[in-house]
């Protein structure tokens, strides 16, 4: 798991959908029909977000530098 679930913020929108994000990874969000699904979706979105940052030459947030290593 990339992030501890305690590092993920959850809120429920007016339609009942759960939205997940983290201050550790600005700009990354995910949603799900349950809290659990939102957290799992956020974990997947976080990996894709970090790959996109790396591929575009943008810096990896410091909280992930020791956890996120890409190999050729």
N, C-alpha and C positions, 0 to 999 in steps of 0.2 A: 504494500500500500504506500503510495507516494506521500499522502498526507494523513495524519491522525484525524479521525472523524471530529475530534474536539477542535481542530483548527479550521473546520468548515462551518460557515454560518448558514443557517437554514431559515427560510421564511415561507409562509404559505400565502399564495396570491388569492384574489377574490374568487377565482374559479376552483380553488382547492388544490392547485398544483404546487408542489414544493420546489423552491428555487434554492440552489446551493451556490455559494461563492466563498472566497477566502481573501482576506486582506494580504495574505502572503503571495497571491498571484492575481494582481489587478487585471481586469478585463476578461477573466475566465469565469464563465457561469454555466450551470447545467440545471436541468429540471427533471422531475419524476413524479409519478402518481403517489409515491410514498416517500417518507424521509429516507429510508434505506435505498430506494431506487435513485433518488436525487444524489445521495452521497456516492454511490457506485458510478453514476453517470459523470459526476464531477471528477472522480479519480481518472476516468478515461479522458475527459476533456482536458484535464490538467496536463496529461502526457502529450496530447496533441498540441496544446498551447505551447508547451516548452519546446517541442520539436519545431514548431513554426517560428518561435523566437530565434532559435539557433539557426535555422535555415535562412532567415532573413538578416542574420548578422546582428540581431539585437541581443543585449546582454540577458543572461539567465539571472533571475532574481536570486539574491544571496542565500535565501532560505533553501534553495534547491541545488546550489552549486556542488555540494558534497553528495547529493543523492542522485543527480541526473548526469549520467555519463553516456555519451554516444560513441559508438565504435564504428569504424569503417567496415 
